[in-house]
Amino acid sequence: MLNIPKDELGEITAKDLEEALEKSKLKIYPGEMVLINTNWGKYYIEEPKDSLYLAEKHPGLLIDAAEWLVNKKIKLVGIDVFSIRHPKLAPKITGIKPERVHTILLSNNILIVEQLVNLDKIANKKLKLALFHYH
């Protein structure tokens, strides 16, 4: 679990991920899952914001951050924002489809989980994570 607090439209770079990893004193091994806490989970429950704000003003990963995660050979990345990619990389802004950050991760078999909450309660900790999908 990496703690990377970001404000509105905060950019998450490979350098941010590396610094958060160093600060946490954790190690990431191939096949593990990484959760990123930006402190935006609070806007879903404790301090609710409207969906347009959540969709257009959230922090997110830049391309070098997605590539950093690929290089770590993780199997899943979760984050507490509307979309893992930064809003400036959204197809409606760039005209590029599909979304590049999503494509980098998914094409490397890295699953993406978005809009997580309460990550601040487990910041900088190693944990076991189980995810279930119901039909």
N, C-alpha and C positions, 0 to 999 in steps of 0.2 A: 504494500500500500504506500503510495507516494503522495505526500502532501505538497501541493503546488497551488497555494492561494492566488487567485487572479480576480481582478476587477472586470468591469464591463469591457467586452471586446479584448480581453487579455490574450496575448499570443503565447502558446506553449511550444517551446522549441526543444530541440535535442539537448541544448545546454541546460534548460530548466529541468528536464528529466534526469540528466546526469547529476546535477547539483542536488536534487531532491533525493536521489538514490544515495549519494555520499552522505548527506545529512541524516538520512534514516538509519545508516549503518547496516542496512540490509544488503543482501546479494540477490540478483535475479539469475536463475538458472534456466537453461532451455526447457521448454515444456511447462513453465509456470504461468500463472495468471498475474496480471498487474492491474491494480485499481488506482485511479488518479482522483484525488480530492482537490477540487478547486474552491471549495466552500460555497458552491452554487446550489447544492442540494437543499439548502435552507429555503430557497425560493419556491420550492414545490410544496412545502408543508408549513414551516414556522413563519416565514415572511412571504406569503404567496404573491407572485407576479403574474401578469396576464400572459397568455400563451405567445402572443406576438413578441413581447419583450424577451421571453425565454428563448424564442426561436432566432431572434436577430441580434441580441446583445450579449450572448453568452461567450465565455472564453472558449478556446479550442486549439487543437493541434495544428501546427504547420507541417508541411511535407517532411522537413528534416526530422521532426519528432516521430512521425509514423515510420520513417526509415530506421530510426534508432530502435524502436520497438521490434521491428523486423530483425535487425541485427542481433537482438537479445534472444531471438528464437522463442518468444513466448507463444502461448496458445490462445490467450484471451486478454483483452483489455477492456476495463470498465471505467466509466467516468460519470460524474454527477451533473452533466450538462445536457442540453437538448440534442445536440449532435456533436460527435467527437471532433469533427473538423471545425476549424475557425470559420465564422460567418463570411469572411472575405473570400473564402474558397468555395462558397456555395455556387452551384451551377447558375442560379439567376444572376449572380454577379460576374462570374468568369465566363459563362457561356459554354463551359466544358462539362460534358456528361460522359460517363458517370463521375461522381465525386471522387477526386483524386486521393484524398486521405483514406476514404473507405476502400477504394480499389487497391491501394498499396497494402493495407492490412488484410483484407479479405482474400486477395490473390495469393497471399502468403499463409493462408489457412489460420489467420488470427481472427477469432470471433470478436465482435464488438457488442458491449452492453452499455446503453446510454440511460440517462435520467435516473441514476442511482441516488439514494438519499441516505443520510446519517453516516456518510463516510468519515466525517470529522471525529466520530466516536472511535474509529479504529485506525486513525492516522499513524503512519510510520510503524505499523505492526505487521508481522507475518501471520497469515491466517489460512484456514482451509475454507474453500468456497464451493458451495453446491448450488447449481442452477437447475430449475425444472421448467419445462415448457408444457403447458396444458392445452389440449385441443378443445 
